[in-house]
C-alpha cells in the first residue's frame, strides 16, 4: 500500500513508485491496482486529496 497526497492526475507518479518498490524488493504482483479515495474532491483542494493505492503481492512458491 502507498498513500498519494495530491491531485488525481498525478496518481501515476505514486503508482510507478509503488510498483518499482515491489520489483526492487522481489515481491511479485498478482493482479491489478486498487485505488481508495479517502477525500471528497467536492470539499477538498486538489493538493490535499488523499488516495491509497493497494496492490496484491503474491506469495512466493517456496513459502506456500
mmCIF file as gemmi writes it, N, C-alpha and C atoms, coordinates in Angstrom:
data_model
loop_
_atom_site.group_PDB
_atom_site.id
_atom_site.type_symbol
_atom_site.label_atom_id
_atom_site.label_alt_id
_atom_site.label_comp_id
_atom_site.label_asym_id
_atom_site.label_entity_id
_atom_site.label_seq_id
_atom_site.pdbx_PDB_ins_code
_atom_site.Cartn_x
_atom_site.Cartn_y
_atom_site.Cartn_z
_atom_site.occupancy
_atom_site.B_iso_or_equiv
_atom_site.pdbx_formal_charge
_atom_site.auth_seq_id
_atom_site.auth_asym_id
_atom_site.pdbx_PDB_model_num
ATOM 1 N N . UNK Axp A 1 ? 0.839 -1.173 0 1 0 ? 1 A 1
ATOM 2 C CA . UNK Axp A 1 ? 0 0 0 1 0 ? 1 A 1
ATOM 3 C C . UNK Axp A 1 ? 0.885 1.236 0 1 0 ? 1 A 1
ATOM 4 N N . UNK Axp A 2 ? 0.422 2.234 -0.696 1 0 ? 2 A 1
ATOM 5 C CA . UNK Axp A 2 ? 1.076 3.544 -0.695 1 0 ? 2 A 1
ATOM 6 C C . UNK Axp A 2 ? -0.016 4.599 -0.633 1 0 ? 2 A 1
ATOM 7 N N . UNK Axp A 3 ? 0.288 5.72 -0.027 1 0 ? 3 A 1
ATOM 8 C CA . UNK Axp A 3 ? -0.653 6.837 0.027 1 0 ? 3 A 1
ATOM 9 C C . UNK Axp A 3 ? -0.153 7.948 -0.882 1 0 ? 3 A 1
ATOM 10 N N . UNK Axp A 4 ? -1.089 8.491 -1.645 1 0 ? 4 A 1
ATOM 11 C CA . UNK Axp A 4 ? -0.793 9.601 -2.55 1 0 ? 4 A 1
ATOM 12 C C . UNK Axp A 4 ? -1.481 10.843 -2.015 1 0 ? 4 A 1
ATOM 13 N N . UNK Axp A 5 ? -0.736 11.929 -1.872 1 0 ? 5 A 1
ATOM 14 C CA . UNK Axp A 5 ? -1.293 13.212 -1.472 1 0 ? 5 A 1
ATOM 15 C C . UNK Axp A 5 ? -1.155 14.152 -2.65 1 0 ? 5 A 1
ATOM 16 N N . UNK Axp A 6 ? -2.296 14.567 -3.184 1 0 ? 6 A 1
ATOM 17 C CA . UNK Axp A 6 ? -2.256 15.489 -4.314 1 0 ? 6 A 1
ATOM 18 C C . UNK Axp A 6 ? -3.331 15.183 -5.331 1 0 ? 6 A 1
ATOM 19 N N . UNK Axp A 7 ? -3.281 15.878 -6.454 1 0 ? 7 A 1
ATOM 20 C CA . UNK Axp A 7 ? -4.316 15.738 -7.484 1 0 ? 7 A 1
ATOM 21 C C . UNK Axp A 7 ? -4.329 14.344 -8.111 1 0 ? 7 A 1
ATOM 22 N N . UNK Axp A 8 ? -5.507 13.96 -8.574 1 0 ? 8 A 1
ATOM 23 C CA . UNK Axp A 8 ? -5.669 12.648 -9.203 1 0 ? 8 A 1
ATOM 24 C C . UNK Axp A 8 ? -4.81 12.497 -10.45 1 0 ? 8 A 1
ATOM 25 N N . UNK Axp A 9 ? -4.577 13.591 -11.173 1 0 ? 9 A 1
ATOM 26 C CA . UNK Axp A 9 ? -3.802 13.471 -12.406 1 0 ? 9 A 1
ATOM 27 C C . UNK Axp A 9 ? -2.321 13.183 -12.157 1 0 ? 9 A 1
ATOM 28 N N . UNK Axp A 10 ? -1.924 13.128 -10.886 1 0 ? 10 A 1
ATOM 29 C CA . UNK Axp A 10 ? -0.545 12.779 -10.541 1 0 ? 10 A 1
ATOM 30 C C . UNK Axp A 10 ? -0.439 11.4 -9.878 1 0 ? 10 A 1
ATOM 31 N N . UNK Axp A 11 ? -1.535 10.664 -9.85 1 0 ? 11 A 1
ATOM 32 C CA . UNK Axp A 11 ? -1.531 9.329 -9.245 1 0 ? 11 A 1
ATOM 33 C C . UNK Axp A 11 ? -0.51 8.395 -9.892 1 0 ? 11 A 1
ATOM 34 N N . UNK Axp A 12 ? -0.256 8.585 -11.169 1 0 ? 12 A 1
ATOM 35 C CA . UNK Axp A 12 ? 0.673 7.693 -11.867 1 0 ? 12 A 1
ATOM 36 C C . UNK Axp A 12 ? 2.081 7.759 -11.27 1 0 ? 12 A 1
ATOM 37 N N . UNK Axp A 13 ? 2.456 8.888 -10.691 1 0 ? 13 A 1
ATOM 38 C CA . UNK Axp A 13 ? 3.772 9.004 -10.057 1 0 ? 13 A 1
ATOM 39 C C . UNK Axp A 13 ? 3.887 8.075 -8.854 1 0 ? 13 A 1
ATOM 40 N N . UNK Axp A 14 ? 2.857 8.045 -8.033 1 0 ? 14 A 1
ATOM 41 C CA . UNK Axp A 14 ? 2.86 7.171 -6.861 1 0 ? 14 A 1
ATOM 42 C C . UNK Axp A 14 ? 2.703 5.716 -7.276 1 0 ? 14 A 1
ATOM 43 N N . UNK Axp A 15 ? 1.892 5.468 -8.298 1 0 ? 15 A 1
ATOM 44 C CA . UNK Axp A 15 ? 1.728 4.114 -8.813 1 0 ? 15 A 1
ATOM 45 C C . UNK Axp A 15 ? 3.068 3.563 -9.284 1 0 ? 15 A 1
ATOM 46 N N . UNK Axp A 16 ? 3.791 4.358 -10.044 1 0 ? 16 A 1
ATOM 47 C CA . UNK Axp A 16 ? 5.103 3.939 -10.551 1 0 ? 16 A 1
ATOM 48 C C . UNK Axp A 16 ? 6.05 3.642 -9.388 1 0 ? 16 A 1
ATOM 49 N N . UNK Axp A 17 ? 6.066 4.502 -8.385 1 0 ? 17 A 1
ATOM 50 C CA . UNK Axp A 17 ? 6.946 4.299 -7.232 1 0 ? 17 A 1
ATOM 51 C C . UNK Axp A 17 ? 6.587 3.017 -6.482 1 0 ? 17 A 1
ATOM 52 N N . UNK Axp A 18 ? 5.303 2.745 -6.313 1 0 ? 18 A 1
ATOM 53 C CA . UNK Axp A 18 ? 4.861 1.538 -5.618 1 0 ? 18 A 1
ATOM 54 C C . UNK Axp A 18 ? 5.27 0.289 -6.385 1 0 ? 18 A 1
ATOM 55 N N . UNK Axp A 19 ? 5.038 0.285 -7.682 1 0 ? 19 A 1
ATOM 56 C CA . UNK Axp A 19 ? 5.391 -0.888 -8.485 1 0 ? 19 A 1
ATOM 57 C C . UNK Axp A 19 ? 6.906 -1.061 -8.592 1 0 ? 19 A 1
ATOM 58 N N . UNK Axp A 20 ? 7.641 0.037 -8.635 1 0 ? 20 A 1
ATOM 59 C CA . UNK Axp A 20 ? 9.106 -0.05 -8.646 1 0 ? 20 A 1
ATOM 60 C C . UNK Axp A 20 ? 9.598 -0.654 -7.339 1 0 ? 20 A 1
ATOM 61 N N . UNK Axp A 21 ? 9.015 -0.244 -6.221 1 0 ? 21 A 1
ATOM 62 C CA . UNK Axp A 21 ? 9.419 -0.78 -4.91 1 0 ? 21 A 1
ATOM 63 C C . UNK Axp A 21 ? 9.172 -2.282 -4.849 1 0 ? 21 A 1
ATOM 64 N N . UNK Axp A 22 ? 7.993 -2.732 -5.303 1 0 ? 22 A 1
ATOM 65 C CA . UNK Axp A 22 ? 7.71 -4.171 -5.243 1 0 ? 22 A 1
ATOM 66 C C . UNK Axp A 22 ? 8.705 -4.943 -6.094 1 0 ? 22 A 1
ATOM 67 N N . UNK Axp A 23 ? 9.043 -4.418 -7.263 1 0 ? 23 A 1
ATOM 68 C CA . UNK Axp A 23 ? 10.012 -5.081 -8.126 1 0 ? 23 A 1
ATOM 69 C C . UNK Axp A 23 ? 11.403 -5.115 -7.515 1 0 ? 23 A 1
ATOM 70 N N . UNK Axp A 24 ? 11.836 -4.001 -6.946 1 0 ? 24 A 1
ATOM 71 C CA . UNK Axp A 24 ? 13.163 -3.915 -6.339 1 0 ? 24 A 1
ATOM 72 C C . UNK Axp A 24 ? 13.313 -4.857 -5.146 1 0 ? 24 A 1
ATOM 73 N N . UNK Axp A 25 ? 12.214 -5.134 -4.479 1 0 ? 25 A 1
ATOM 74 C CA . UNK Axp A 25 ? 12.258 -5.998 -3.296 1 0 ? 25 A 1
ATOM 75 C C . UNK Axp A 25 ? 11.84 -7.437 -3.596 1 0 ? 25 A 1
ATOM 76 N N . UNK Axp A 26 ? 11.653 -7.753 -4.869 1 0 ? 26 A 1
ATOM 77 C CA . UNK Axp A 26 ? 11.368 -9.119 -5.276 1 0 ? 26 A 1
ATOM 78 C C . UNK Axp A 26 ? 9.982 -9.621 -4.917 1 0 ? 26 A 1
ATOM 79 N N . UNK Axp A 27 ? 9.026 -8.719 -4.807 1 0 ? 27 A 1
ATOM 80 C CA . UNK Axp A 27 ? 7.651 -9.107 -4.485 1 0 ? 27 A 1
ATOM 81 C C . UNK Axp A 27 ? 6.83 -9.18 -5.773 1 0 ? 27 A 1
ATOM 82 N N . UNK Axp A 28 ? 6.429 -10.381 -6.194 1 0 ? 28 A 1
ATOM 83 C CA . UNK Axp A 28 ? 5.631 -10.493 -7.422 1 0 ? 28 A 1
ATOM 84 C C . UNK Axp A 28 ? 4.215 -9.941 -7.219 1 0 ? 28 A 1
ATOM 85 N N . UNK Axp A 29 ? 3.791 -9.118 -8.148 1 0 ? 29 A 1
ATOM 86 C CA . UNK Axp A 29 ? 2.46 -8.512 -8.088 1 0 ? 29 A 1
ATOM 87 C C . UNK Axp A 29 ? 1.461 -9.484 -8.699 1 0 ? 29 A 1
ATOM 88 N N . UNK Axp A 30 ? 0.344 -9.685 -8.01 1 0 ? 30 A 1
ATOM 89 C CA . UNK Axp A 30 ? -0.677 -10.6 -8.505 1 0 ? 30 A 1
ATOM 90 C C . UNK Axp A 30 ? -2.014 -9.92 -8.663 1 0 ? 30 A 1
ATOM 91 N N . UNK Axp A 31 ? -2.21 -9.269 -9.767 1 0 ? 31 A 1
ATOM 92 C CA . UNK Axp A 31 ? -3.498 -8.613 -10.005 1 0 ? 31 A 1
ATOM 93 C C . UNK Axp A 31 ? -3.334 -7.128 -10.215 1 0 ? 31 A 1
ATOM 94 N N . UNK Axp A 32 ? -4.453 -6.477 -10.37 1 0 ? 32 A 1
ATOM 95 C CA . UNK Axp A 32 ? -4.451 -5.049 -10.652 1 0 ? 32 A 1
ATOM 96 C C . UNK Axp A 32 ? -4.269 -4.187 -9.424 1 0 ? 32 A 1
ATOM 97 N N . UNK Axp A 33 ? -4.191 -2.93 -9.667 1 0 ? 33 A 1
ATOM 98 C CA . UNK Axp A 33 ? -4.031 -1.93 -8.628 1 0 ? 33 A 1
ATOM 99 C C . UNK Axp A 33 ? -5.411 -1.445 -8.191 1 0 ? 33 A 1
ATOM 100 N N . UNK Axp A 34 ? -5.569 -1.2 -6.908 1 0 ? 34 A 1
ATOM 101 C CA . UNK Axp A 34 ? -6.838 -0.687 -6.379 1 0 ? 34 A 1
ATOM 102 C C . UNK Axp A 34 ? -6.595 0.697 -5.808 1 0 ? 34 A 1
ATOM 103 N N . UNK Axp A 35 ? -7.484 1.629 -6.134 1 0 ? 35 A 1
ATOM 104 C CA . UNK Axp A 35 ? -7.407 2.988 -5.615 1 0 ? 35 A 1
ATOM 105 C C . UNK Axp A 35 ? -8.541 3.197 -4.614 1 0 ? 35 A 1
ATOM 106 N N . UNK Axp A 36 ? -8.201 3.693 -3.432 1 0 ? 36 A 1
ATOM 107 C CA . UNK Axp A 36 ? -9.192 4.005 -2.406 1 0 ? 36 A 1
ATOM 108 C C . UNK Axp A 36 ? -9.119 5.508 -2.163 1 0 ? 36 A 1
ATOM 109 N N . UNK Axp A 37 ? -10.19 6.181 -2.499 1 0 ? 37 A 1
ATOM 110 C CA . UNK Axp A 37 ? -10.245 7.643 -2.391 1 0 ? 37 A 1
ATOM 111 C C . UNK Axp A 37 ? -10.676 8.012 -0.973 1 0 ? 37 A 1
ATOM 112 N N . UNK Axp A 38 ? -9.768 8.634 -0.226 1 0 ? 38 A 1
ATOM 113 C CA . UNK Axp A 38 ? -10.013 8.949 1.181 1 0 ? 38 A 1
ATOM 114 C C . UNK Axp A 38 ? -10.57 10.357 1.372 1 0 ? 38 A 1
ATOM 115 N N . UNK Axp A 39 ? -10.569 11.166 0.341 1 0 ? 39 A 1
ATOM 116 C CA . UNK Axp A 39 ? -11.035 12.551 0.421 1 0 ? 39 A 1
ATOM 117 C C . UNK Axp A 39 ? -12.163 12.768 -0.576 1 0 ? 39 A 1
ATOM 118 N N . UNK Axp A 40 ? -12.997 13.742 -0.282 1 0 ? 40 A 1
ATOM 119 C CA . UNK Axp A 40 ? -14.089 14.118 -1.181 1 0 ? 40 A 1
ATOM 120 C C . UNK Axp A 40 ? -13.628 15.295 -2.04 1 0 ? 40 A 1
ATOM 121 N N . UNK Axp A 41 ? -13.47 15.101 -3.355 1 0 ? 41 A 1
ATOM 122 C CA . UNK Axp A 41 ? -12.976 16.194 -4.191 1 0 ? 41 A 1
ATOM 123 C C . UNK Axp A 41 ? -13.905 17.409 -4.248 1 0 ? 41 A 1
ATOM 124 N N . UNK Axp A 42 ? -15.145 17.241 -3.826 1 0 ? 42 A 1
ATOM 125 C CA . UNK Axp A 42 ? -16.058 18.392 -3.8 1 0 ? 42 A 1
ATOM 126 C C . UNK Axp A 42 ? -15.759 19.31 -2.62 1 0 ? 42 A 1
ATOM 127 N N . UNK Axp A 43 ? -15.077 18.771 -1.592 1 0 ? 43 A 1
ATOM 128 C CA . UNK Axp A 43 ? -14.818 19.55 -0.378 1 0 ? 43 A 1
ATOM 129 C C . UNK Axp A 43 ? -13.329 19.654 -0.035 1 0 ? 43 A 1
ATOM 130 N N . UNK Axp A 44 ? -12.465 19.134 -0.893 1 0 ? 44 A 1
ATOM 131 C CA . UNK Axp A 44 ? -11.028 19.104 -0.612 1 0 ? 44 A 1
ATOM 132 C C . UNK Axp A 44 ? -10.269 19.69 -1.798 1 0 ? 44 A 1
ATOM 133 N N . UNK Axp A 45 ? -9.322 20.554 -1.505 1 0 ? 45 A 1
ATOM 134 C CA . UNK Axp A 45 ? -8.481 21.133 -2.561 1 0 ? 45 A 1
ATOM 135 C C . UNK Axp A 45 ? -7.671 20.023 -3.227 1 0 ? 45 A 1
ATOM 136 N N . UNK Axp A 46 ? -7.433 20.123 -4.536 1 0 ? 46 A 1
ATOM 137 C CA . UNK Axp A 46 ? -6.707 19.062 -5.247 1 0 ? 46 A 1
ATOM 138 C C . UNK Axp A 46 ? -5.375 18.684 -4.6 1 0 ? 46 A 1
ATOM 139 N N . UNK Axp A 47 ? -4.635 19.659 -4.091 1 0 ? 47 A 1
ATOM 140 C CA . UNK Axp A 47 ? -3.335 19.35 -3.489 1 0 ? 47 A 1
ATOM 141 C C . UNK Axp A 47 ? -3.448 18.661 -2.123 1 0 ? 47 A 1
ATOM 142 N N . UNK Axp A 48 ? -4.659 18.573 -1.577 1 0 ? 48 A 1
ATOM 143 C CA . UNK Axp A 48 ? -4.877 17.923 -0.284 1 0 ? 48 A 1
ATOM 144 C C . UNK Axp A 48 ? -5.611 16.583 -0.402 1 0 ? 48 A 1
ATOM 145 N N . UNK Axp A 49 ? -5.937 16.162 -1.611 1 0 ? 49 A 1
ATOM 146 C CA . UNK Axp A 49 ? -6.633 14.89 -1.801 1 0 ? 49 A 1
ATOM 147 C C . UNK Axp A 49 ? -5.739 13.729 -1.372 1 0 ? 49 A 1
ATOM 148 N N . UNK Axp A 50 ? -6.316 12.754 -0.69 1 0 ? 50 A 1
ATOM 149 C CA . UNK Axp A 50 ? -5.581 11.571 -0.246 1 0 ? 50 A 1
ATOM 150 C C . UNK Axp A 50 ? -6.179 10.345 -0.927 1 0 ? 50 A 1
ATOM 151 N N . UNK Axp A 51 ? -5.316 9.582 -1.58 1 0 ? 51 A 1
ATOM 152 C CA . UNK Axp A 51 ? -5.709 8.348 -2.252 1 0 ? 51 A 1
ATOM 153 C C . UNK Axp A 51 ? -4.755 7.247 -1.815 1 0 ? 51 A 1
ATOM 154 N N . UNK Axp A 52 ? -5.314 6.122 -1.398 1 0 ? 52 A 1
ATOM 155 C CA . UNK Axp A 52 ? -4.476 4.971 -1.072 1 0 ? 52 A 1
ATOM 156 C C . UNK Axp A 52 ? -4.421 4.056 -2.285 1 0 ? 52 A 1
ATOM 157 N N . UNK Axp A 53 ? -3.226 3.578 -2.598 1 0 ? 53 A 1
ATOM 158 C CA . UNK Axp A 53 ? -3.018 2.651 -3.705 1 0 ? 53 A 1
ATOM 159 C C . UNK Axp A 53 ? -2.641 1.298 -3.113 1 0 ? 53 A 1
ATOM 160 N N . UNK Axp A 54 ? -3.4 0.276 -3.499 1 0 ? 54 A 1
ATOM 161 C CA . UNK Axp A 54 ? -3.155 -1.066 -2.981 1 0 ? 54 A 1
ATOM 162 C C . UNK Axp A 54 ? -2.863 -2.011 -4.124 1 0 ? 54 A 1
ATOM 163 N N . UNK Axp A 55 ? -1.913 -2.893 -3.901 1 0 ? 55 A 1
ATOM 164 C CA . UNK Axp A 55 ? -1.559 -3.892 -4.898 1 0 ? 55 A 1
ATOM 165 C C . UNK Axp A 55 ? -1.398 -5.223 -4.161 1 0 ? 55 A 1
ATOM 166 N N . UNK Axp A 56 ? -1.899 -6.282 -4.777 1 0 ? 56 A 1
ATOM 167 C CA . UNK Axp A 56 ? -1.797 -7.608 -4.176 1 0 ? 56 A 1
ATOM 168 C C . UNK Axp A 56 ? -0.408 -8.168 -4.444 1 0 ? 56 A 1
ATOM 169 N N . UNK Axp A 57 ? 0.214 -8.667 -3.407 1 0 ? 57 A 1
ATOM 170 C CA . UNK Axp A 57 ? 1.53 -9.293 -3.509 1 0 ? 57 A 1
ATOM 171 C C . UNK Axp A 57 ? 1.315 -10.804 -3.448 1 0 ? 57 A 1
ATOM 172 N N . UNK Axp A 58 ? 1.852 -11.506 -4.435 1 0 ? 58 A 1
ATOM 173 C CA . UNK Axp A 58 ? 1.743 -12.964 -4.465 1 0 ? 58 A 1
ATOM 174 C C . UNK Axp A 58 ? 2.739 -13.588 -3.503 1 0 ? 58 A 1
ATOM 175 N N . UNK Axp A 59 ? 2.339 -14.702 -2.916 1 0 ? 59 A 1
ATOM 176 C CA . UNK Axp A 59 ? 3.265 -15.455 -2.092 1 0 ? 59 A 1
ATOM 177 C C . UNK Axp A 59 ? 4.281 -16.131 -2.991 1 0 ? 59 A 1
ATOM 178 N N . UNK Axp A 60 ? 5.491 -16.249 -2.499 1 0 ? 60 A 1
ATOM 179 C CA . UNK Axp A 60 ? 6.498 -16.972 -3.256 1 0 ? 60 A 1
ATOM 180 C C . UNK Axp A 60 ? 6.232 -18.457 -3.113 1 0 ? 60 A 1
ATOM 181 N N . UNK Axp A 61 ? 6.486 -19.204 -4.171 1 0 ? 61 A 1
ATOM 182 C CA . UNK Axp A 61 ? 6.217 -20.648 -4.198 1 0 ? 61 A 1
ATOM 183 C C . UNK Axp A 61 ? 6.846 -21.382 -3.029 1 0 ? 61 A 1
ATOM 184 N N . UNK Axp A 62 ? 8.062 -21.007 -2.638 1 0 ? 62 A 1
ATOM 185 C CA . UNK Axp A 62 ? 8.763 -21.74 -1.597 1 0 ? 62 A 1
ATOM 186 C C . UNK Axp A 62 ? 8.168 -21.499 -0.216 1 0 ? 62 A 1
ATOM 187 N N . UNK Axp A 63 ? 7.339 -20.485 -0.053 1 0 ? 63 A 1
ATOM 188 C CA . UNK Axp A 63 ? 6.718 -20.195 1.254 1 0 ? 63 A 1
ATOM 189 C C . UNK Axp A 63 ? 5.312 -20.768 1.375 1 0 ? 63 A 1
ATOM 190 N N . UNK Axp A 64 ? 4.839 -21.444 0.356 1 0 ? 64 A 1
ATOM 191 C CA . UNK Axp A 64 ? 3.471 -21.984 0.392 1 0 ? 64 A 1
ATOM 192 C C . UNK Axp A 64 ? 3.436 -23.296 1.104 1 0 ? 64 A 1
